[in-house]
Amino acid sequence: QVQLVESGGGLVQAGASLRLSCAAPGRTLGNYRMGWFRQAPGKEREFVASIRWSGGSTVYADSVKGRFTISRDNGKNTMYLEMNNLKPEDTAIYLCALQQVTSSTYNVWGRGTQVTVSS
């Protein structure tokens, strides 16, 4: 059973940067795509960014384009989200997710890491 573990969240001021990590220990032969999502209090979970495990093609939500960068290290089975110029509206729990090749959607989720941006 693949488990995802996020880290790197914290409390920062507007304009600061944070780097989130998502470790996927164990076998990764079945990885197809990994993504970051976020959920703010009282709001629905929203897509942030995704990356193909093979090839590395990326997709971003319009709200984070130009500020966030998603990447992965296949050797370490780890995905990253570099977040720059953070805004108070970026405050949320950030979750990483994995879509395996046997699934049509993200089927493995982490528990999330809190990111809080003060104005």
Phi, psi and omega in degrees: 000120179285135176238141179249137182230117179269153174205165174107356179289173179170188179252122181223166176271158177305138181094348181279178180235153173217154176235118177265148176235149176225110181265134178241080181293152179100193183293139180232015181298335182266012181286135175245308182213146172235150183215163172247136174232165176216153179221118177268158180303129178077004181239162178282156176296138180231151179288140177247305182195159177215161181214136176285135182294322178255120180100325174079017179295146187236156175223140180231149169289148181302327185292343183241356181302134180086346179246324183252146176227125178260142179208169176214155176240102185299324181295328180261000182053042185230141176245149182232156171225108177272120184244117180245160179049052183295146181239155179305328180288354174276353180299125183181171166272127181258127181241142173257153184217154182234133171253118178274161185296339181273001185237151178267000181211175177295124186237000176227131184231148171272179182272342176102159175224137185278132172239123179235126182243118180266151182271000000 
